[in-house]
Amino acid sequence: MKTGIFAVRLAACPMAMAMSLSCGTGFAQSKADSTPLPGVLVSATGVQQPLADVLSSVSVITRADILRSQAQSLAEVLQGEAGFEFARNGGPGAVTSFFLRGQDSINTAIVVDGVRAPVDQIGSLLVIDIPLQQIERIEILRGNASALYGDAAVGGVISITTVSGTGAAQAAGALTLGARNTRELQVGYAADMDGVRLNLSAGQSASDGFSAMNTQKNTSANPDKDGFSSRFVALSLAKKQTADLSYGLRYQASNSSADYDDAWGVPTDINVFKKDTSNLSAYVRNAWSTDWTSTVQVSVAKLRYEDSQNGVLYTAGDWSYKNGVSTGTQRELRWANDYQWAANTLLHGGLDYFDASYSGQGDNAYEMRKTGRALYAGLTHTVEAWTLQANARADTLTTDKPSAGTAATNTQAINSSLLGLGYRLGGAWRLNASLSTGFRAPTAYEVAATPAVRAEIHRSQELGLVYAHADTYARLAYFDTHTDDAINSDGGWPEKYANVGQVQNKGLEAALKTQLAGNAVSLTLVSQDPQNLSTGQRLARRARNYASLDVSRNVAGLEIGTKMVAADERKNSDYDKVMLPAYTLWSFYASKVLDAGWTLRARIDNAFDRQYELASGYNTPGVGAFVTLQYQPK
């Protein structure tokens, strides 16, 4: 039965009704340890400022929120946040797409510790499977942010801060067991060694999974379970040399192996996708004066994909249209500056540079190099009840195709801008407005297929009303983003691209976090209209309406919770007319502090075992129970 998002049948969920004022959410903070939301500092906009004063739409997820959520992936942590949707081709480790503000999955930027996270040759984000144990904090900046972050930041930015040492030596760890033979183990150690803060963590996880594809729809797919396993290690070192000078080093590495199904194979095929990634970064921060602070960051990221069938890597000429091995290396340099020009005026700006190379071996063989440099500047100025924000950025990106066919060079020189204005209406109310321009440059793969393809151009506007007081933060925003020169595929083979599309998404977005009768409540509602104006079709895998509700409460030292997420029907693909049915999912969880840093946590996902699809023909997890024993010293 189809269920519209705003006609969720609570009568079918008596347990949820009974718990609605006594249950919890993974994102809300309990009354005992909550921080007044308007005082929360955010920095995703490039300037650290209280959440209540930010002109853009921003959400904050803390380490405590992540632990309460008991999520297993970044996608699950973000699910339910306003403006965020995702699609996945199967279970954990499968291809996952993030959609911010209804934009394409490659129109989102992820920043880790201030450094732009790398993407692969088709623009896919590499850190969407970052181990949650590495994350201290997440900020979701919704809307066009190209003037701040450049290429592809038109849907928004997910800014991640990783865990760092806090001083006293302490160990931490967690063990999770649950449905589908899921097992996870993480350990960590933090200390202060002669002024050097150290944080070291490692872990591994595995699951037997479930069949990625629905074999009733895809009869050639292997009906066996598609398992997943991963391992990671992370190291952070930080030193404050003087009151003005500090520096640090961070290293993260992970590898994973995921089984997947192929609708064009035979039922006995075993398909495995392996991924290895690493990232090494270093920074130096210096206060040249009481007004000027400067930070230099350098990073090197590497990736390697291996795609095999029945134990053999895909090779050229097997007509699989796949690459057996894909590799990439990205080097990045960022110089950022903040200058307090006057008591009410802050200037910031700097330089960005990156150099990325990619190669693939198989039927889609390629060798590409992509470089980019940018100069950016911004101003934040306040006058009585008014706040002005202005940002400008000039990017030059070049993609070279030195081999694997006809050599070609594609250069894009693009300017981006943002102008925002805020006005305090009085009391806790604020009115914000912004106009911005941005772009998405063609990916290395798109240039390899069509060297002359141009960048997409995006124009956005937003009007927001904010209420921020004590434990309550509410925001209502109207947004409208129009895309010209959208890059479209012809769907043929070999695939070609052209700037023939016009795309638009506009709508209303509401978010609320508050305390109500001793309950922590989080509510989001989004109504949007993501359309391909050139074809008159809805954009694939994005709902017109979706919502979430989280409610939490402490009862006799036990935190118990419920979370609901819902979305209406979605178009499956640009190449078919399949509509994915609406769905509503409920989950329940609880946590109990035992003693001396030990916490026992439990959750039930998809509690009513709803059958739903995030991609046509692919299965999603049914009901599952999980238990975690966590050790985390105060």
Phi, psi and omega in degrees: 000133176284140180231114177295151187295327182261017174228042180297130185274089181294335179298336178281355184231067184301327179297318179295320179298318182294330184264000192301336178247015180218022185236175192234169180234151178288342186257331183282150177265144177287158185302323188293327185236023182282153173251133178308119189302319180299339180272353179296130179271136178233154183225006183298337180277002180096347179229130178285124181204159179300145180305322183295339184262356184286131180283327180279167177277116184227139171241151182234131175239121183267172176300319178299322178297318181297316180296318180295325184293331183055028179290158180253354182207163178299322179300319181289327176295318184280339182302128182103346175286143180301135177083358184248130172225157175214157176230150182213136181270068179117215185264200180305138180087351180283166178304125184233136180242133175259136175237118175251128181054033176076007180279162177304157185296334179269006178258037177227140177252142172243131180242129179242117180053040176085355182252131179298123180290144182288161173237166177268192188293340178255010176088004181290141180286135185269344187253016179293342176252027176301132180301132183295337180295341179275349191262127175266327188197147177230133172241129179252110178262113184263140179106171187297115182236026179299329180294342178259319190238356174083220189308130168071007180271034187276335174277330180147189185225135172254109184258120185248131172250126182273164182291140176227164180297148184244357179131268184296142179294131178201149177253157179213162179185168178204144177232127180237134175229145180183200186303153179059032180055042177284133175216133182224140177223127177228141177225154180205159179214132179230144182198164173245110184250098179054044178088355176260116179278127183243137169221122181234130179218153179206159179186169175211154179214156179203153177208142175290338176068204179210170180297121184298325183250149173282108186286351172285331177269328182238086189291343180273353182282149177289125183280000182287170178289143179252103185277172182212142175214151180206158177218151179210159172216143181217141180224135177227130176232133180219140183223128172260100186291312177221182178297335183256339189242129175217156180206165183195171182220138178226142177219132175225139176216143178210154171219148183215158177221125182230129171281146178215166181256152180236118182290347183248016178261213174236157188298348180261358182294141173245110181254132182227133176242121180248143181223131174238128178225152174210154180212123177241126181222154178217152180217155172227128180237130183222136174265103181289334177203181178292343183254339190239122175238135184232141179229131174244128180232137174232148180209153175227122179240142179228149177221152174213124175252141171230124183241121185225157174230125180054039176083003182241129178295142175297139181232164178299138177092000179270003177060028177272343186059032180232163175253129178291322179226131173232136181227159178199149175222131178232130176245137184223143175229132180224130176239114184239143183223140171239132181226118178277093186290320176211174183302330182246016183224122178241128175253145175211151181177178181167202183230144173235144174212139173216156179219115183235140177232143183224150174211153179218145181237112181160203180292338176255036185305139180201162171216117187227153172226133181232128179234154179208146174220149184210148172240129182224154179208154180207160180220137171234123187225134178241139176222105182054243183274357186260144171229130179245134174234129178225131180225144176218147182210138177240117181248142169231120182236135181232130176243126180248142175239084188284343182211194180059051178117203182290127178294144181206152176232131180238118180241132179238125174242112191223139175255141178234153182212158175213132176231118182235149181220131179235148180219125177282117182282344184124143182066231183260009185262146180214142178246129181235149176212149179208151172233137183210156173234152181200185184204161169230112180287153177298144179286168178301321180293319180295321177292321178299323181279322183218092187302332186271003183296142184256172178286149170284145179244129183240137175235130186229152172218149182212142175229125186228148174240126186238138170238123182222113180201130176053242183264016183240130172225120180228142180217132173240126184227138167256132181227152180209118177236128180243134182244128172251156180057035178301137183276116182244144174271148176276355178072006182266189176220123359291148187289140176234157182234153179209151178271074185242002188258152168231129186230146177215142170222129178217155181171191180243143183224125181234139179218142180217133169229129185200174171251129182225112178053041179084002178254141170272123187238134174229128184224134173227144176220132178227131173232118188220172181222076181283113188229141166271104185293335181289326183252346184077011182260154174290149177289142188293140170062024174237129182278153173283327180224135173207160188203165174212154176218127176234134177222133182222157181200144172266127180231109177053043178083001179249123175267122180238151187206162173221150178219134177239134171232143182213148177212145177276188187295152182226147174287134186287315189206159174288348187249008175213176181250015182290135175250129178276127185296156175297157178212155173224126183239140175240142172225154180228146178206166181209154175216148182221122175285121184273291181187143171049048175093354180271135178226135176254128182234148178213150178209156173236116178268149179044058192303329183258016172053048180288140175267125182208169181229138169259345174208138186298132178086355180253138179281159174233159184293140174275200180300140180208139178248140183221144178231135180233132171251118187241139172241117183216097181301149178289000000 
